[in-house]
Amino acid sequence: MKEFDRVILQVNLPEYGLLAGDIGTIVMVHNGGAGYEVEFMTLSGETVAVSTLLKEQIRPIKQKEIAHVRQMAELG
């Protein structure tokens, strides 16, 4: 996985209101792929979170996958 690749979150990140299956974009690669800075955005372009994640917490998008839309939960 490299910068600007879209990836799938493999774990929930409740502190950001993100769920496994959400799509993000790699904005920085750390230590040759040991970790990644991933930006998650709404479909209208609003940044929800930029999080440092381990390679085990994300995966590349696979062929023939389809995106699903959901409303973000309000964080309290």
N, C-alpha and C positions, 0 to 999 in steps of 0.2 A: 504494500500500500504506500502511496506517495502523496505529496502535497496536491491538493485540489481534487483528490478522489472522493467520491461520495461513498459513505460507509453506513452500515447498519449497527445500531447500538444493541449489544447483547445482554445488557443488564438494565434494571431500572435505576434511575437517578432521581429519587423523590425530592431531593433538595432543589432541583431545577424543574420538577414537573415532567420529567422525561421518562418514557417507558421503553422497554426492550422492543425493538422493531422500528424505533424512530430513526430517521435518516439525518446524517450530519455530513459535514465536509471537513476533510483534514486540512488544517491551515499551517501545521508545523509537524515535522517528524523529529523525534528525539532518539539519540543513540542508535542510529541505523535501524529504527523500527521497533525498539523496545517499548516506546511510548509515543503518544500522539496528542497534539492539541486539536480538538474537534469542535467546530462551530455548529450549533443547532439553530435553525431559523424557522419562523413561521412561513407559510406560503406567500405572505405579502412582503417578506423580506426583513422582518423584525428579528433581531438576534435574541434568542431565548437564553442561550448559555454558550460559553466557551469553556470546555473542560479538558483537563489532562487525563488521558485514559491509557491503560495498558493495552497491549495488542490483543489480549484475551477478552477485552471488553467490547471490541468492535470486530466487524468482519466486512469484507468486500461485498458489494451487491452482486448477486448471482443472476445468470441469464434467466429470462422469463419470470422475474419477480415483478409484482405490481404494487404500487404505493397505495396506502389507505389513509384517508383524512380523518382526523379527530380534533375535537376542540380541546385546547389547553385548559387544564384545571387551574383555578386561581390559587396562588400560593399564599398561605396565611402567615 
